[in-house]
Amino acid sequence: MGKVTGIGGFFFRSKDNVALAQWYEKHLGINSSQSGYIWDQEAGATVFSPFKEDTDYFGSNQQFMVNFRVEDLDGLMEKLITDGVKVDEKRINESYGKFAWIYDPEGNKIELWEPINES
């Protein structure tokens, strides 16, 4: 019987799709189809979790929030701050990893997660 094996794409509306695609590629290394090749992500855990309609975990103007797995969260945050990316000052360390948040140029809140290395 068939089943879903992963996320094959993530599509969303933007005010300036070309500029936003370039921002994601420059700051987060996520290639868009506009650059001629598709982002090939590493295998790993993916949480799929609907939130309550009135959640304050991410912006009330957002229908979704993307969580990206990252390596060296602290180093990445330093680079993003140097590059002038809007960051949330809040950071969280949990037993399963470290979290930080940034905003893209259109104000979408993005969660960055460095999982605990279990090897």
ABEGO torsion letter per residue (X at the ends): XBBBAEBABBBBBBABAAAAAAAAAAAAGBBBAAAGBBBBBBBEBBBBBBBBAABAABBAABABBBBBBBBGAAAAAAAAAAAGBBBBABBBBBAAEBBBBBBBAAGBBBBBBBBBBAX
